[in-house]
Amino acid sequence: MVGEGITARFEGSLGQFRLAVSFQAPNHGITGLFGPSGCGKTSVLRCMAGLNRVRGYLCIGNDVWQDENHFRPVHQRPIGYVFQEASLFAHLSVRSNLTYGQRRAMKRGGSNSVPFEEVVELLGLSSLLDRESAHLSGGERQRVAIGRALLSQPRLLLMDEPLAALDRFSKEEILPYLERLRDTLDIPVFYVSHDIAEVERLADNLVLMSAGAIQAMGPLGELLSSPDLPLARMPEAAMVLDGVVDRFDPVYGLTEVRLKVGQLLVSGNSGKPGSPRRVKVVATDVSLGRHPPVDTSILNSLPARVRAFEFNGPHQVTVFIALGENGEGDSLLARISHKSWDTLGLQPGDLVHARIKAVTLAEPRRH
Amino acid sequence: MGQTILLTLQLAVITTAVLLIVGTPLAWWLARSPAWWKEAVATVVALPLVLPPTVLGFYLLLLFGPSGPGGRIAEWFGAKTLAFTFEGLVIGSVIYSMPFVVQPIRNAFEAFGQRPLEVAATLGATPIDTFFTVALPLARPGFLTGAVLGFAHTVGEFGVVLMIGGNIPGETKVLSIAIFDYVETLQWGKAHLLAGGMLVFSFIVILTMMTVEKRLGRAA
C-alpha cells in the first residue's frame, strides 16, 4: 500500500447515515468531492481529517494515518481544514488567528515551506492583519480562514464548501484566490462542493458521490463527458478544456488558445503566450453540422467525431463528441434538439463540425 | 467589626478560588461529556439553589461532626471535627455556592459549541493546548459571572454558616451572622452600618459585572 497517491477507505455509520466509500486520488492538484446535499461528502472529508471516526484506511503518500490498529488523532495530522463557516477564533486578532497553526507547526519542528508573507500576499490579507476578526466581511473572514489553514504547513488541504455560506459577490471575490492557490502551492487539495460550476473551475480530478457511496472517480474531463454519469444530463452540463495561450490578436481583441487538437478563439487578452488556460464550453452553446460552416458569425468551428448520444427528455439529445478529424482530441458535449438530431441523421463514428457559440474563461492560471 | 469583615472577605476569596479550580473541570465535563448520567450530577450541583440552607447545613453538620467522615478527615489535622472551624466553613460555602459558579461556566463552554475546538485540533493544537488557548478565553464572560456570583453569594450566606459554623469571632463569625447578632442584641446602629454596607457592596458588584460583561460581549 505504499505509493505517492492518496488511498482512502471509510465504512461505518455516522448517526443515521451510512458511509461506505473507497477511493484513490493523486497527491497533487485539486480533487473535487461532488454530489447532492446529504450524500456524505462532508463526512468523507471529516473522516480524512480524523474529526469523525469510522472503520477504514487512510494513507497519504506513504504515511498511514488510519488502519485497523491505528488512528492518528486530528492534531497530529498535518492537514489544513477550511470549514463552511470561517470559524475564526473570536478572541484573537486576524494576525493571531493566522499564526495559531503556524506556531504549533514550527514548535513541532516543521519546515516553514509556506511562509507568512507568501500567504498574506497570495490571499491579499495585508490590510486585514491588525483588524479584529469580528469586523471582517464574510469573504474576508473566509480568506483569513484559508490563510490560517495554509500556514499550519499542511501536507493535505481539506476544504468543506468554503464558498457555500457566501453571497455571489464574495464568492467571485474568493474564487480567483483559490485558483492562484492551486497554481502556486504544491499541496493536494480535497474540495467539497455541491456547485458544479465551482468544481469545473477549480478541480483537476473528481470524486462523484451519491447516498454515502462513490459513483465514479477520475480526471474531471472524463467524468464530465461520460455518458454513464448524471453530470452530462444536468441542464447546465458543460465541458472544461485545458489549453495553452498561443497568441493575442490586438486588432480583434482575441486570444488563440491551443487545445490538444485544434484551437479556440477567445475574446479578451487572456495571458502570455505559453501560459495554460482552462476554458469552459456549455453543452447548449455547441451546435453540430455535417459540413464546415460558411458565412457565419460563429468564430469557433472544429471538426469532431460523434462518440455517443443520449436522449435528454423527449425533445433534446446530448451528443458526446471528440474533437479532431479522427476524434483524437478533447471531449465536448453538444445539446441539440431532437428534430435537428433526426434531420442530421448522425450515428456514432460520424464526422461533424462543432460550432461553439460561446467559450468562457476561468481566471488566468499563474505558473 | 473589622475582624468580621476581614474574615468574611477571606472566606469569600478562598471559596471563590476553590470553586474556580474545582468548578472549571466539572463545568467542562458537564458541557462536553456524552455520559447519560451527567444531568444527575448537574442536578446534585444545582440542589443548593432550591434546598433551604438549613437542610444543607444539617447534613453538613452530620458529615463534619466527630462521627462523620469529616471528623475522620479532621483527625488528620489533629482536630476532632470540621464543624465550627474555618475549614469547615470553606467546604460548606464551596458546596453552597457551587451552582452559581458551575452553571455560568458550563453555559459559556456550551455556547461556543464544538467548532472552535475542532478548528484548533486541525491546526495542530493538543486537547490541553486547545483548552487553555481557545476554550478558556472564549468562556471568559462565564468565568467572570461565575466568580462574581460565587463571591457575592458566599459573602451573603447565612443559614449554612449558622448551622455548621456557629458564631466564633475570628474563626466562623461572618458578616451576615454579625448583623443577626447586632439585631438580636438591639445594637441597631452597628446593624445599620453592616447591612447598609452589604447593600452598597451588592449593588456595586452587580453593576460592575453587568458593565464588564457587556463590554466583553461586544469584544467577542
Interface residues (C-beta under 8 A of the other chain):
Chain A: A49 L51 P73 V74 H75 Q76 R77 P78 I79 G80 Y81 F83 E85 S87 F89 A90 H91 Y100 G101 R104 A105 R108 E132 A134 R148 A149 S152
Chain B: R115 P116 E118 V119 A120 A121 T122 L123 G124 A125 T126 P127 D129 T130 T133 V134 P137 L138 R140 A219 A220
